[in-house]
Amino acid sequence: MAEAEIDHGAVFQALPAMVALLTPELVYVDVNEEFVRMSGRSREQLLGRYLFDVFPDNPDDPAATGARNLHASLQRVLNTGERDTMALQRYDVESLERPGEWEERYWSPVNAPVLGPDGQVVLLLHRVEEVTELIKARGVRGSRTRVLEAELYTRAKELQELNERLREAHAREREVALALQDAMLPAPGPTGHHRVAVRYRPAIGTLNVCGDWYDLVNLPGDRIAVAVGDVVGHGLQAACVMGLLRSALSATSHVADGPAQALEVLGLYARSVDGAENATAVETYVDWDTHTVTYSSAGHPPPALLRADGTVEFLDQATDPPLGARPDHVPRPQATTTFTEGDTLVLYTDGLIERRREDIDAGLARLADSLTHHRGADPETLAEALLLDLLPAVGATDDTALVIVRL
């Protein structure tokens, strides 16, 4: 049967598990028939209402945590764009026949994102299976079964508490790593009369946080070296490796005869740094005396050169594998292009353009379209416009570093 012939609404309603669709504000927009049947609420009592107005925690149980745990899970899905499987939950439900009386209920929930074309979370899919009968049946079964099921429930609660502690520890590590990142990526120093804008946006979660970096170095004559890079990994280790690589490239740029040689030296150094394997970087030398941009890339997305007339050229003629990827030392390629006054050079990391399950060319096309649309903007305004156009409003799962130079 062709996909166009499938009635997806009918499929949703016929699903044997309880499934609801929520807005990012946690308001019901649809529920299937099984959700209506098992929850004991009609569609009219659910649709358009806030989840926790319909299903609050039991006010008579001071130890009730079901609503709090569910809210935290849904918020994680919104922030990360990733599915979240919850531990077994006790979540009592008020009886409709006997208002004020609460029924002891047990649930196994899974929450997942529904992503829009731009990768943003547009809906939350809340699937839940009721296991109340399984838990309560331990009171009428044999002693061995009761012990096993009680152990299962206890371990599930312990696992959830452990996960919460791990998340708190990761959050603390992220704060320290971001503080270290901020210290290592200060605002750029003076670049003569040239206008430069830099931005760094950390990911929402802990994945890939603190591996992105940028650098600007004043060179003899009317020249500057501009670089961005990305370290594989996350947290404090990635932040430390990032600092080592950035410092090494900054020092090398002062004495290298071009960006290719600077990346060659950096690649050799990366082999001795644990965690620097397969880091990427791109460096450009901008020379206003000759009106040229000379560049070399170690596995990094190509810089973009926005011409004054709105056309965009990607500098992709000198791309080589990431740092330390080759077992033997091989000279890196280098290319040069010319620019005219009013052109703009844009360097960035992959968080600006890459999306899950999407070819990188689609991200490059989005970048080119946004640059063309904002071609008359100054660097600071252009930087903000690019972040607004290209990054998801919530749920960014990778860091983004951005450098814009008006030529």
Secondary structure, DSSP 4 states (H G I P E B T S, - for coil): --GGG--HHHHHHH-SSEEEEE-TT-BEEEE-HHHHHHHT--HHHHTTSBHHHHS---TT-TT--HHHHHHHHHHHHHHH---EEPPPEE--EE-SSSTT-EE--EEEEEEEEEE-TTS-EEEEEEEEEE-HHHHHGGGTS-HHHHHHHHHHHHHHHHHHHHHHHHHHHHHHHHHHHHHHHHHHSPPP---TT--EEEEEE--SSSTTTT-EEEEEEEETTTEEEEEEEE-SS-HHHHHHHHHHHHHHHHHHHTT-SSHHHHHHHHHHHHTTSTT-TT-EEEEEEEETTTTEEEEEEES-PPPEEE-TTS-EEE--SSEEPPTT-SSS--PPP-EEEE--TT-EEEEE-GGGT--TTS-HHHHHHHHHHHHHHTTTS-HHHHHHHHHHHHS-SS---S-EEEEEEE-
